[in-house]
Amino acid sequence: MKIDKNLILKLEDLSRLKLSDEERESMVSNLSDMLKLVEKLKELPTDDVEPLIYVNGETNIWRNDETETLISADMAVKNAPEAHNNFFSVPRVINLDNK
């Protein structure tokens, strides 16, 4: 891929950025350097290297589920702005009309 001013202008437009000429030149240089680094990494022999899944050797550490004391429905809705039959009452947010 060729990194040039036209590509930077296109990226600038897509990202809704306004760059100065100096910033555009810097972007051309920086992105070109990044692509060179990626190309250099492609030269490394990775045939016998397994993909890295975890950074360290640990896997998921699961904990046992433990029940705790629950509050009653009355207590749960005690400070609610509106409640009806021990349920929270909230304004409708979905319009079911097909209009």
Long-range contacts (C-beta under 8 A, 24 or more apart in sequence): 1-35, 3-28, 3-31, 3-32, 3-35, 4-28
